[in-house]
Amino acid sequence: MSEVVIEASVVIPGETMPRVALTADSIELLRKLWEMHGPLMFHQSGGCCDGSSPMCFAAGEFWTSDNDILLGVFDIAPVGSEPHNIDFWMSKEQFEYWSHTYLTVDVVRGRGSGFSLEGPEGLRFLIRSRLMETATSFA
């Protein structure tokens, strides 16, 4: 795993610590995908197999609802560039299981079977998790 480079902004009311981060490898791939597809978003739905992998879509291609939670927003723009904001969403049901975890989006070789944009690159995003440092509240 490469080192954590960017943490998402804190967006959940009442929380003070970020919940999601990107590694250098994931930032590099996301910048490439941004050039190819424009603005991006992540959705983590849960389930088995590729359903438990973070899925990267063109922004707005995956519709979120009241059944999803915005965990954070990343700005992957190089220094001095216009913002390249990427929302990271998770289903509420999945969040109930992962509410105590800090998530890091990383990249590995291989192709998942989902619709995530990185598939044709021969790479796939995955989540690495650890327990949160301090307790957080979710309403």
C-alpha positions as CSV (number, residue, x, y, z in Angstrom):
1,M,0.0,0.0,0.0
2,S,1.3,3.4,-0.8
3,E,1.2,6.2,1.8
4,V,-1.9,8.2,2.6
5,V,-1.6,11.6,0.8
6,I,-5.0,13.3,0.8
7,E,-7.7,13.0,3.4
8,A,-11.3,13.9,2.6
9,S,-12.9,17.0,4.0
10,V,-15.1,16.4,7.1
11,V,-18.8,16.7,6.0
12,I,-20.8,14.7,8.5
13,P,-22.4,17.1,11.0
14,G,-20.9,16.8,14.5
15,E,-17.7,15.1,13.3
16,T,-14.2,16.6,13.5
17,M,-12.0,13.9,11.9
18,P,-11.9,12.7,8.3
19,R,-13.2,9.2,7.6
20,V,-11.6,8.6,4.1
21,A,-8.2,9.0,2.6
22,L,-6.5,8.5,-0.8
23,T,-3.1,6.9,-1.4
24,A,-0.6,8.4,-3.9
25,D,-1.4,5.5,-6.3
26,S,-5.1,6.2,-6.2
27,I,-4.6,9.9,-6.7
28,E,-2.5,9.2,-9.8
29,L,-5.2,7.0,-11.3
30,L,-8.0,9.4,-10.4
31,R,-6.2,12.2,-12.1
32,K,-5.9,10.1,-15.3
33,L,-9.6,9.1,-15.1
34,W,-10.6,12.8,-14.5
35,E,-8.7,13.7,-17.8
36,M,-10.6,10.9,-19.6
37,H,-14.1,11.2,-18.1
38,G,-14.3,14.6,-16.4
39,P,-15.5,15.1,-12.8
40,L,-15.7,11.8,-10.7
41,M,-17.5,10.4,-7.7
42,F,-17.1,7.2,-5.5
43,H,-19.9,5.1,-4.1
44,Q,-19.3,2.3,-1.6
45,S,-22.4,0.1,-1.4
46,G,-21.3,-3.1,0.4
47,G,-22.2,-6.6,-0.4
48,C,-19.9,-9.3,-1.4
49,C,-17.2,-9.6,-4.1
50,D,-17.0,-6.3,-6.1
51,G,-20.0,-4.9,-4.3
52,S,-17.6,-4.3,-1.4
53,S,-15.2,-2.3,-3.5
54,P,-15.4,1.4,-4.0
55,M,-16.9,2.1,-7.4
56,C,-15.7,5.2,-9.3
57,F,-18.2,6.8,-11.7
58,A,-18.4,10.0,-13.7
59,A,-20.0,12.5,-11.3
60,G,-23.8,12.2,-11.4
61,E,-23.7,8.8,-13.3
62,F,-24.6,7.0,-10.0
63,W,-27.7,8.5,-8.4
64,T,-27.4,8.9,-4.6
65,S,-30.5,9.2,-2.4
66,D,-31.5,9.6,1.3
67,N,-30.2,6.0,1.6
68,D,-26.6,7.2,1.1
69,I,-24.2,9.2,3.2
70,L,-21.6,11.6,2.0
71,L,-18.5,10.6,4.0
72,G,-16.1,13.3,2.5
73,V,-14.9,15.2,-0.5
74,F,-11.4,15.0,-2.0
75,D,-9.7,17.6,-4.0
76,I,-7.2,15.8,-6.3
77,A,-6.2,18.8,-8.3
78,P,-2.5,19.5,-8.7
79,V,-1.3,22.6,-6.8
80,G,-2.3,25.7,-8.6
81,S,-5.1,24.1,-10.7
82,E,-8.8,24.5,-10.5
83,P,-10.4,22.2,-7.9
84,H,-11.1,18.6,-8.9
85,N,-13.5,17.6,-6.2
86,I,-14.6,14.0,-5.8
87,D,-17.4,13.0,-3.5
88,F,-17.2,9.7,-1.6
89,W,-20.6,8.2,-0.8
90,M,-21.6,5.1,1.1
91,S,-24.9,3.4,1.5
92,K,-26.4,4.0,5.0
93,E,-26.7,0.2,5.5
94,Q,-23.0,-0.2,4.8
95,F,-22.1,2.7,7.0
96,E,-23.9,1.0,10.0
97,Y,-21.2,-1.7,9.7
98,W,-18.3,0.5,8.9
99,S,-19.1,3.6,11.1
100,H,-16.1,2.8,13.4
101,T,-13.6,2.6,10.5
102,Y,-11.2,4.9,8.8
103,L,-11.1,4.0,5.1
104,T,-8.2,4.4,2.7
105,V,-8.8,4.1,-1.1
106,D,-5.9,2.3,-2.7
107,V,-5.2,0.7,-6.1
108,V,-4.0,-2.8,-7.0
109,R,-3.4,-4.6,-10.3
110,G,-6.3,-6.7,-11.5
111,R,-9.8,-6.1,-12.9
112,G,-12.9,-6.3,-10.9
113,S,-16.2,-7.3,-12.5
114,G,-18.1,-4.0,-11.7
115,F,-18.8,-0.9,-13.7
116,S,-16.1,1.2,-12.0
117,L,-14.2,3.5,-14.5
118,E,-10.7,2.1,-13.7
119,G,-11.5,-1.4,-15.0
120,P,-10.2,-0.9,-18.5
121,E,-6.8,0.3,-17.0
122,G,-6.1,-3.2,-15.6
123,L,-6.3,-1.8,-12.1
124,R,-9.0,-1.7,-9.4
125,F,-9.7,0.4,-6.4
126,L,-10.0,-1.2,-3.0
127,I,-10.6,-0.2,0.6
128,R,-8.1,-0.7,3.3
129,S,-9.6,0.0,6.8
130,R,-8.6,0.5,10.3
131,L,-10.4,1.5,13.5
132,M,-11.0,5.2,14.0
133,E,-8.7,7.0,16.4
134,T,-11.6,8.5,18.4
135,A,-15.3,7.9,18.7
136,T,-17.5,9.8,16.3
137,S,-21.2,10.4,16.4
138,F,-23.7,9.8,13.6
139,A,-27.2,11.1,13.7
